[in-house]
């Protein structure tokens, strides 16, 4: 795995292996917070931020604590705990030091503690044996990919606001269909680079 | 095998413990804002508090009580105050409760603003009069099947000064599954002259935390705490007729207002529409009769919305707005003042009706509890 450049991983995580549109991770907050561009961008930025930091922290925890002790099977529970603690820490930190950042992104932080995209990225990084630098780039790229996906979705849903949608499909129904179509478009990229 | 289990437990516990310690230390450093000074009304009062809590909590701890009916969750919008300096930017949680003009005037919800630095705020002068009272329950009696009359004897301080129409906030105590105490607003039903005892009328709200406590757990001789008096609902100067509209426990402030009208020997015409469902929901009929004799020109009109078919009800029927509309159409409304107390639905319907009949908004008075 040493061979792949971090930058390739970064862009691959955005386009060919989009965490949301190819792996369908982080769907719940994607569906529920994509009604307005303003809130979607706040949540998307928070995801980029947290993904980058937690993939770095989890990389350190996995290779320095779990692997030497042969406790790899604990990674699910440990990753979740580390993510939760990191998010809490970041929330306090941001509230103290940057009011602007707290208003735009801090209030979304508690929402994404349990976002499965965050855990998914940490697990992928272990399964695919990424180095530390690769992991950070992969985490940031996945975050940007998720951000782009939710922004596109919010834009489309804002346009749909006053359109006539069959009542059975209103809300999550139409959102899932749109996600499916977007996913098909993104899967079209997947021939360019294979990062598995 | 046993080793693996032990190591697993140890490692998970160690990681958890380490993270917990980091978070505790972080909280100590990051959420510690040191001593902050709150300057109220240009130096009228200066408070020194430990930063980190909300402004509402900090003021409460210093015995300054802003009204708050929701208990600091940002849903009632009562705890508004002007923050001239140090409040930071407007939070998304405040936005829905504030109008554009209020935002321009630096009005904020004190339950959402955290004290992180020295603050310069202003609050209405009369809020300095709001005190915390300890009282003893003197009597509890049933007014109807779901409304109780609670008489509180004040212990500390021993007397309360209030304007009829104002309300207090009763603090419920934890019971059964309800672990926290909540504050809810209730109008004072007793007259201004009764300074040592106050009456409250409390209707049982299904699932209501405070009303369930009052109805099922509160006993005579119990100690209770409340803060008050609060609210702008009061008698206003004027020449024209006063029309009161109330429903259920909305009777409370009206009784106090009627006593005030008698006390002050106000000679204006007063008409009081009281809405109820059935005859069982009517109460204080004798008291109203008494007021009809005491006051120079007072008419009490009870209105039943669902009188039982077998009852011998001869009065008005329908929603309270029906006879009210007929009445308003039959009089000159140029100088009429409206005094309302009841459910938000009733108040909204009445405000609309009064406005349609030529009573402008500045002559319609009510306290919107929800």
Interface residues (C-beta under 8 A of the other chain):
Chain A: X61 X65 X66 X69 X71 X74 X77 X78 X81 X82 X85 X88 X89 X92 X93 X95 X96 X99 X100 X103 X107
Chain B: X7 X8 X11 X12 X15 X16 X19 X20 X22 X23 X26 X27 X30 X31 X88 X89 X91 X92
